[in-house]
Amino acid sequence: MTAHAGEKAQKTGDFYCAKCSEKVHVKQGDEIPRCPNGHTGFESRRNEPDTKS
């Protein structure tokens, strides 16, 4: 799964930056922000409330 800053989040969860692994929490329907270090690509999402881990 890849996502980019500026896209709408399809699900609520924690997005992890592809370059530095910083976490960004986003709610479903909100725009994904840049990571705290300014990167725009995210390679994984975790802690989705509607899935069991």
mmCIF file of the N, C-alpha and C atoms, coordinates in Angstrom:
data_MODEL
# 
_entry.id   MODEL 
# 
loop_
_atom_site.group_PDB 
_atom_site.id 
_atom_site.type_symbol 
_atom_site.label_atom_id 
_atom_site.label_alt_id 
_atom_site.label_comp_id 
_atom_site.label_asym_id 
_atom_site.label_entity_id 
_atom_site.label_seq_id 
_atom_site.pdbx_PDB_ins_code 
_atom_site.Cartn_x 
_atom_site.Cartn_y 
_atom_site.Cartn_z 
_atom_site.occupancy 
_atom_site.B_iso_or_equiv 
_atom_site.pdbx_formal_charge 
_atom_site.auth_seq_id 
_atom_site.auth_comp_id 
_atom_site.auth_asym_id 
_atom_site.auth_atom_id 
_atom_site.pdbx_PDB_model_num 
ATOM 1   N N  . MET A 1 1  ? 0.833   -1.171 0.000  1.00 0.00 ? 1  MET A N  1 
ATOM 2   C CA . MET A 1 1  ? 0.000   0.000  0.000  1.00 0.00 ? 1  MET A CA 1 
ATOM 3   C C  . MET A 1 1  ? 0.879   1.236  0.000  1.00 0.00 ? 1  MET A C  1 
ATOM 4   N N  . THR A 1 2  ? 0.691   2.109  -0.943 1.00 0.00 ? 2  THR A N  1 
ATOM 5   C CA . THR A 1 2  ? 1.385   3.386  -0.925 1.00 0.00 ? 2  THR A CA 1 
ATOM 6   C C  . THR A 1 2  ? 0.356   4.498  -0.918 1.00 0.00 ? 2  THR A C  1 
ATOM 7   N N  . ALA A 1 3  ? 0.685   5.555  -0.248 1.00 0.00 ? 3  ALA A N  1 
ATOM 8   C CA . ALA A 1 3  ? -0.170  6.733  -0.201 1.00 0.00 ? 3  ALA A CA 1 
ATOM 9   C C  . ALA A 1 3  ? 0.736   7.954  -0.249 1.00 0.00 ? 3  ALA A C  1 
ATOM 10  N N  . HIS A 1 4  ? 0.155   9.069  -0.608 1.00 0.00 ? 4  HIS A N  1 
ATOM 11  C CA . HIS A 1 4  ? 0.937   10.303 -0.725 1.00 0.00 ? 4  HIS A CA 1 
ATOM 12  C C  . HIS A 1 4  ? 0.224   11.461 -0.050 1.00 0.00 ? 4  HIS A C  1 
ATOM 13  N N  . ALA A 1 5  ? 1.024   12.398 0.453  1.00 0.00 ? 5  ALA A N  1 
ATOM 14  C CA . ALA A 1 5  ? 0.467   13.607 1.051  1.00 0.00 ? 5  ALA A CA 1 
ATOM 15  C C  . ALA A 1 5  ? -0.438  14.280 0.026  1.00 0.00 ? 5  ALA A C  1 
ATOM 16  N N  . GLY A 1 6  ? -1.571  14.775 0.507  1.00 0.00 ? 6  GLY A N  1 
ATOM 17  C CA . GLY A 1 6  ? -2.524  15.445 -0.363 1.00 0.00 ? 6  GLY A CA 1 
ATOM 18  C C  . GLY A 1 6  ? -3.683  14.561 -0.781 1.00 0.00 ? 6  GLY A C  1 
ATOM 19  N N  . GLU A 1 7  ? -3.519  13.240 -0.675 1.00 0.00 ? 7  GLU A N  1 
ATOM 20  C CA . GLU A 1 7  ? -4.607  12.318 -0.998 1.00 0.00 ? 7  GLU A CA 1 
ATOM 21  C C  . GLU A 1 7  ? -5.568  12.233 0.185  1.00 0.00 ? 7  GLU A C  1 
ATOM 22  N N  . LYS A 1 8  ? -6.793  11.807 -0.069 1.00 0.00 ? 8  LYS A N  1 
ATOM 23  C CA . LYS A 1 8  ? -7.764  11.578 0.996  1.00 0.00 ? 8  LYS A CA 1 
ATOM 24  C C  . LYS A 1 8  ? -7.540  10.181 1.567  1.00 0.00 ? 8  LYS A C  1 
ATOM 25  N N  . ALA A 1 9  ? -7.542  10.066 2.874  1.00 0.00 ? 9  ALA A N  1 
ATOM 26  C CA . ALA A 1 9  ? -7.373  8.768  3.526  1.00 0.00 ? 9  ALA A CA 1 
ATOM 27  C C  . ALA A 1 9  ? -8.634  7.934  3.338  1.00 0.00 ? 9  ALA A C  1 
ATOM 28  N N  . GLN A 1 10 ? -8.469  6.718  2.860  1.00 0.00 ? 10 GLN A N  1 
ATOM 29  C CA . GLN A 1 10 ? -9.608  5.828  2.662  1.00 0.00 ? 10 GLN A CA 1 
ATOM 30  C C  . GLN A 1 10 ? -10.060 5.199  3.974  1.00 0.00 ? 10 GLN A C  1 
ATOM 31  N N  . LYS A 1 11 ? -9.138  5.092  4.937  1.00 0.00 ? 11 LYS A N  1 
ATOM 32  C CA . LYS A 1 11 ? -9.448  4.535  6.250  1.00 0.00 ? 11 LYS A CA 1 
ATOM 33  C C  . LYS A 1 11 ? -8.684  5.316  7.305  1.00 0.00 ? 11 LYS A C  1 
ATOM 34  N N  . THR A 1 12 ? -9.203  5.318  8.520  1.00 0.00 ? 12 THR A N  1 
ATOM 35  C CA . THR A 1 12 ? -8.498  5.910  9.652  1.00 0.00 ? 12 THR A CA 1 
ATOM 36  C C  . THR A 1 12 ? -7.334  5.009  10.013 1.00 0.00 ? 12 THR A C  1 
ATOM 37  N N  . GLY A 1 13 ? -6.200  5.602  10.347 1.00 0.00 ? 13 GLY A N  1 
ATOM 38  C CA . GLY A 1 13 ? -5.056  4.800  10.774 1.00 0.00 ? 13 GLY A CA 1 
ATOM 39  C C  . GLY A 1 13 ? -3.799  5.632  10.880 1.00 0.00 ? 13 GLY A C  1 
ATOM 40  N N  . ASP A 1 14 ? -2.711  4.963  11.220 1.00 0.00 ? 14 ASP A N  1 
ATOM 41  C CA . ASP A 1 14 ? -1.401  5.594  11.324 1.00 0.00 ? 14 ASP A CA 1 
ATOM 42  C C  . ASP A 1 14 ? -0.629  5.299  10.048 1.00 0.00 ? 14 ASP A C  1 
ATOM 43  N N  . PHE A 1 15 ? -0.224  6.344  9.359  1.00 0.00 ? 15 PHE A N  1 
ATOM 44  C CA . PHE A 1 15 ? 0.562   6.210  8.136  1.00 0.00 ? 15 PHE A CA 1 
ATOM 45  C C  . PHE A 1 15 ? 2.031   6.385  8.499  1.00 0.00 ? 15 PHE A C  1 
ATOM 46  N N  . TYR A 1 16 ? 2.900   5.535  7.930  1.00 0.00 ? 16 TYR A N  1 
ATOM 47  C CA . TYR A 1 16 ? 4.326   5.583  8.232  1.00 0.00 ? 16 TYR A CA 1 
ATOM 48  C C  . TYR A 1 16 ? 5.106   6.000  6.999  1.00 0.00 ? 16 TYR A C  1 
ATOM 49  N N  . CYS A 1 17 ? 5.921   7.036  7.154  1.00 0.00 ? 17 CYS A N  1 
ATOM 50  C CA . CYS A 1 17 ? 6.697   7.617  6.059  1.00 0.00 ? 17 CYS A CA 1 
ATOM 51  C C  . CYS A 1 17 ? 7.620   6.575  5.425  1.00 0.00 ? 17 CYS A C  1 
ATOM 52  N N  . ALA A 1 18 ? 7.668   6.586  4.099  1.00 0.00 ? 18 ALA A N  1 
ATOM 53  C CA . ALA A 1 18 ? 8.515   5.650  3.352  1.00 0.00 ? 18 ALA A CA 1 
ATOM 54  C C  . ALA A 1 18 ? 10.000  5.979  3.505  1.00 0.00 ? 18 ALA A C  1 
ATOM 55  N N  . LYS A 1 19 ? 10.337  7.223  3.827  1.00 0.00 ? 19 LYS A N  1 
ATOM 56  C CA . LYS A 1 19 ? 11.748  7.618  3.921  1.00 0.00 ? 19 LYS A CA 1 
ATOM 57  C C  . LYS A 1 19 ? 12.298  7.588  5.338  1.00 0.00 ? 19 LYS A C  1 
ATOM 58  N N  . CYS A 1 20 ? 11.490  8.018  6.321  1.00 0.00 ? 20 CYS A N  1 
ATOM 59  C CA . CYS A 1 20 ? 12.036  8.140  7.679  1.00 0.00 ? 20 CYS A CA 1 
ATOM 60  C C  . CYS A 1 20 ? 11.223  7.413  8.745  1.00 0.00 ? 20 CYS A C  1 
ATOM 61  N N  . SER A 1 21 ? 10.133  6.772  8.353  1.00 0.00 ? 21 SER A N  1 
ATOM 62  C CA . SER A 1 21 ? 9.284   5.987  9.255  1.00 0.00 ? 21 SER A CA 1 
ATOM 63  C C  . SER A 1 21 ? 8.532   6.799  10.298 1.00 0.00 ? 21 SER A C  1 
ATOM 64  N N  . GLU A 1 22 ? 8.488   8.130  10.149 1.00 0.00 ? 22 GLU A N  1 
ATOM 65  C CA . GLU A 1 22 ? 7.687   8.949  11.066 1.00 0.00 ? 22 GLU A CA 1 
ATOM 66  C C  . GLU A 1 22 ? 6.215   8.591  10.907 1.00 0.00 ? 22 GLU A C  1 
ATOM 67  N N  . LYS A 1 23 ? 5.470   8.663  11.996 1.00 0.00 ? 23 LYS A N  1 
ATOM 68  C CA . LYS A 1 23 ? 4.050   8.312  12.004 1.00 0.00 ? 23 LYS A CA 1 
ATOM 69  C C  . LYS A 1 23 ? 3.188   9.558  11.879 1.00 0.00 ? 23 LYS A C  1 
ATOM 70  N N  . VAL A 1 24 ? 2.136   9.444  11.063 1.00 0.00 ? 24 VAL A N  1 
ATOM 71  C CA . VAL A 1 24 ? 1.136   10.492 10.929 1.00 0.00 ? 24 VAL A CA 1 
ATOM 72  C C  . VAL A 1 24 ? -0.226  9.834  11.096 1.00 0.00 ? 24 VAL A C  1 
ATOM 73  N N  . HIS A 1 25 ? -1.030  10.281 12.049 1.00 0.00 ? 25 HIS A N  1 
ATOM 74  C CA . HIS A 1 25 ? -2.365  9.713  12.262 1.00 0.00 ? 25 HIS A CA 1 
ATOM 75  C C  . HIS A 1 25 ? -3.365  10.501 11.428 1.00 0.00 ? 25 HIS A C  1 
ATOM 76  N N  . VAL A 1 26 ? -4.188  9.787  10.665 1.00 0.00 ? 26 VAL A N  1 
ATOM 77  C CA . VAL A 1 26 ? -5.160  10.432 9.785  1.00 0.00 ? 26 VAL A CA 1 
ATOM 78  C C  . VAL A 1 26 ? -6.509  9.739  9.937  1.00 0.00 ? 26 VAL A C  1 
ATOM 79  N N  . LYS A 1 27 ? -7.583  10.528 9.956  1.00 0.00 ? 27 LYS A N  1 
ATOM 80  C CA . LYS A 1 27 ? -8.942  9.980  10.011 1.00 0.00 ? 27 LYS A CA 1 
ATOM 81  C C  . LYS A 1 27 ? -9.477  9.812  8.599  1.00 0.00 ? 27 LYS A C  1 
ATOM 82  N N  . GLN A 1 28 ? -10.341 8.830  8.431  1.00 0.00 ? 28 GLN A N  1 
ATOM 83  C CA . GLN A 1 28 ? -10.947 8.543  7.139  1.00 0.00 ? 28 GLN A CA 1 
ATOM 84  C C  . GLN A 1 28 ? -11.543 9.821  6.541  1.00 0.00 ? 28 GLN A C  1 
ATOM 85  N N  . GLY A 1 29 ? -11.233 10.077 5.273  1.00 0.00 ? 29 GLY A N  1 
ATOM 86  C CA . GLY A 1 29 ? -11.769 11.232 4.562  1.00 0.00 ? 29 GLY A CA 1 
ATOM 87  C C  . GLY A 1 29 ? -10.927 12.485 4.680  1.00 0.00 ? 29 GLY A C  1 
ATOM 88  N N  . ASP A 1 30 ? -9.990  12.521 5.646  1.00 0.00 ? 30 ASP A N  1 
ATOM 89  C CA . ASP A 1 30 ? -9.118  13.684 5.796  1.00 0.00 ? 30 ASP A CA 1 
ATOM 90  C C  . ASP A 1 30 ? -7.976  13.612 4.793  1.00 0.00 ? 30 ASP A C  1 
ATOM 91  N N  . GLU A 1 31 ? -7.406  14.761 4.489  1.00 0.00 ? 31 GLU A N  1 
ATOM 92  C CA . GLU A 1 31 ? -6.257  14.814 3.598  1.00 0.00 ? 31 GLU A CA 1 
ATOM 93  C C  . GLU A 1 31 ? -5.016  14.356 4.349  1.00 0.00 ? 31 GLU A C  1 
ATOM 94  N N  . ILE A 1 32 ? -4.206  13.524 3.726  1.00 0.00 ? 32 ILE A N  1 
ATOM 95  C CA . ILE A 1 32 ? -2.975  13.041 4.344  1.00 0.00 ? 32 ILE A CA 1 
ATOM 96  C C  . ILE A 1 32 ? -1.947  14.174 4.305  1.00 0.00 ? 32 ILE A C  1 
ATOM 97  N N  . PRO A 1 33 ? -1.411  14.568 5.464  1.00 0.00 ? 33 PRO A N  1 
ATOM 98  C CA . PRO A 1 33 ? -0.401  15.642 5.481  1.00 0.00 ? 33 PRO A CA 1 
ATOM 99  C C  . PRO A 1 33 ? 0.987   15.093 5.182  1.00 0.00 ? 33 PRO A C  1 
ATOM 100 N N  . ARG A 1 34 ? 1.935   15.979 4.997  1.00 0.00 ? 34 ARG A N  1 
ATOM 101 C CA . ARG A 1 34 ? 3.338   15.567 4.898  1.00 0.00 ? 34 ARG A CA 1 
ATOM 102 C C  . ARG A 1 34 ? 3.759   15.024 6.260  1.00 0.00 ? 34 ARG A C  1 
ATOM 103 N N  . CYS A 1 35 ? 4.783   14.187 6.290  1.00 0.00 ? 35 CYS A N  1 
ATOM 104 C CA . CYS A 1 35 ? 5.308   13.716 7.573  1.00 0.00 ? 35 CYS A CA 1 
ATOM 105 C C  . CYS A 1 35 ? 5.982   14.893 8.275  1.00 0.00 ? 35 CYS A C  1 
ATOM 106 N N  . PRO A 1 36 ? 6.283   14.782 9.573  1.00 0.00 ? 36 PRO A N  1 
ATOM 107 C CA . PRO A 1 36 ? 6.909   15.899 10.305 1.00 0.00 ? 36 PRO A CA 1 
ATOM 108 C C  . PRO A 1 36 ? 8.238   16.355 9.695  1.00 0.00 ? 36 PRO A C  1 
ATOM 109 N N  . ASN A 1 37 ? 8.869   15.495 8.885  1.00 0.00 ? 37 ASN A N  1 
ATOM 110 C CA . ASN A 1 37 ? 10.142  15.853 8.259  1.00 0.00 ? 37 ASN A CA 1 
ATOM 111 C C  . ASN A 1 37 ? 9.965   16.345 6.825  1.00 0.00 ? 37 ASN A C  1 
ATOM 112 N N  . GLY A 1 38 ? 8.713   16.530 6.389  1.00 0.00 ? 38 GLY A N  1 
ATOM 113 C CA . GLY A 1 38 ? 8.445   17.108 5.078  1.00 0.00 ? 38 GLY A CA 1 
ATOM 114 C C  . GLY A 1 38 ? 8.330   16.134 3.919  1.00 0.00 ? 38 GLY A C  1 
ATOM 115 N N  . HIS A 1 39 ? 8.436   14.837 4.190  1.00 0.00 ? 39 HIS A N  1 
ATOM 116 C CA . HIS A 1 39 ? 8.320   13.844 3.114  1.00 0.00 ? 39 HIS A CA 1 
ATOM 117 C C  . HIS A 1 39 ? 6.856   13.627 2.736  1.00 0.00 ? 39 HIS A C  1 
ATOM 118 N N  . THR A 1 40 ? 6.629   13.117 1.536  1.00 0.00 ? 40 THR A N  1 
ATOM 119 C CA . THR A 1 40 ? 5.251   13.003 1.041  1.00 0.00 ? 40 THR A CA 1 
ATOM 120 C C  . THR A 1 40 ? 4.781   11.580 0.770  1.00 0.00 ? 40 THR A C  1 
ATOM 121 N N  . GLY A 1 41 ? 5.657   10.592 0.840  1.00 0.00 ? 41 GLY A N  1 
ATOM 122 C CA . GLY A 1 41 ? 5.271   9.219  0.530  1.00 0.00 ? 41 GLY A CA 1 
ATOM 123 C C  . GLY A 1 41 ? 5.142   8.367  1.778  1.00 0.00 ? 41 GLY A C  1 
ATOM 124 N N  . PHE A 1 42 ? 4.101   7.537  1.811  1.00 0.00 ? 42 PHE A N  1 
ATOM 125 C CA . PHE A 1 42 ? 3.864   6.649  2.946  1.00 0.00 ? 42 PHE A CA 1 
ATOM 126 C C  . PHE A 1 42 ? 3.735   5.228  2.426  1.00 0.00 ? 42 PHE A C  1 
ATOM 127 N N  . GLU A 1 43 ? 4.431   4.272  3.074  1.00 0.00 ? 43 GLU A N  1 
ATOM 128 C CA . GLU A 1 43 ? 4.419   2.907  2.566  1.00 0.00 ? 43 GLU A CA 1 
ATOM 129 C C  . GLU A 1 43 ? 3.606   1.932  3.389  1.00 0.00 ? 43 GLU A C  1 
ATOM 130 N N  . SER A 1 44 ? 3.202   2.315  4.586  1.00 0.00 ? 44 SER A N  1 
ATOM 131 C CA . SER A 1 44 ? 2.374   1.395  5.371  1.00 0.00 ? 44 SER A CA 1 
ATOM 132 C C  . SER A 1 44 ? 1.388   2.170  6.226  1.00 0.00 ? 44 SER A C  1 
ATOM 133 N N  . ARG A 1 45 ? 0.316   1.465  6.601  1.00 0.00 ? 45 ARG A N  1 
ATOM 134 C CA . ARG A 1 45 ? -0.714  2.037  7.461  1.00 0.00 ? 45 ARG A CA 1 
ATOM 135 C C  . ARG A 1 45 ? -1.044  0.985  8.504  1.00 0.00 ? 45 ARG A C  1 
ATOM 136 N N  . ARG A 1 46 ? -1.129  1.405  9.766  1.00 0.00 ? 46 ARG A N  1 
ATOM 137 C CA . ARG A 1 46 ? -1.438  0.475  10.860 1.00 0.00 ? 46 ARG A CA 1 
ATOM 138 C C  . ARG A 1 46 ? -2.457  1.099  11.787 1.00 0.00 ? 46 ARG A C  1 
ATOM 139 N N  . ASN A 1 47 ? -2.919  0.281  12.724 1.00 0.00 ? 47 ASN A N  1 
ATOM 140 C CA . ASN A 1 47 ? -3.859  0.700  13.767 1.00 0.00 ? 47 ASN A CA 1 
ATOM 141 C C  . ASN A 1 47 ? -5.192  1.179  13.198 1.00 0.00 ? 47 ASN A C  1 
ATOM 142 N N  . GLU A 1 48 ? -5.667  0.468  12.195 1.00 0.00 ? 48 GLU A N  1 
ATOM 143 C CA . GLU A 1 48 ? -6.990  0.756  11.654 1.00 0.00 ? 48 GLU A CA 1 
ATOM 144 C C  . GLU A 1 48 ? -8.028  0.216  12.629 1.00 0.00 ? 48 GLU A C  1 
ATOM 145 N N  . PRO A 1 49 ? -8.979  1.023  13.052 1.00 0.00 ? 49 PRO A N  1 
ATOM 146 C CA . PRO A 1 49 ? -9.939  0.578  14.067 1.00 0.00 ? 49 PRO A CA 1 
ATOM 147 C C  . PRO A 1 49 ? -10.878 -0.530 13.604 1.00 0.00 ? 49 PRO A C  1 
ATOM 148 N N  . ASP A 1 50 ? -11.062 -0.714 12.296 1.00 0.00 ? 50 ASP A N  1 
ATOM 149 C CA . ASP A 1 50 ? -11.997 -1.727 11.823 1.00 0.00 ? 50 ASP A CA 1 
ATOM 150 C C  . ASP A 1 50 ? -11.332 -3.051 11.457 1.00 0.00 ? 50 ASP A C  1 
ATOM 151 N N  . THR A 1 51 ? -10.042 -3.193 11.763 1.00 0.00 ? 51 THR A N  1 
ATOM 152 C CA . THR A 1 51 ? -9.357  -4.456 11.508 1.00 0.00 ? 51 THR A CA 1 
ATOM 153 C C  . THR A 1 51 ? -8.685  -4.913 12.801 1.00 0.00 ? 51 THR A C  1 
ATOM 154 N N  . LYS A 1 52 ? -8.570  -6.219 12.956 1.00 0.00 ? 52 LYS A N  1 
ATOM 155 C CA . LYS A 1 52 ? -7.918  -6.769 14.150 1.00 0.00 ? 52 LYS A CA 1 
ATOM 156 C C  . LYS A 1 52 ? -6.488  -7.121 13.807 1.00 0.00 ? 52 LYS A C  1 
ATOM 157 N N  . SER A 1 53 ? -5.543  -6.724 14.689 1.00 0.00 ? 53 SER A N  1 
ATOM 158 C CA . SER A 1 53 ? -4.133  -7.020 14.472 1.00 0.00 ? 53 SER A CA 1 
ATOM 159 C C  . SER A 1 53 ? -3.596  -7.888 15.582 1.00 0.00 ? 53 SER A C  1 
# 
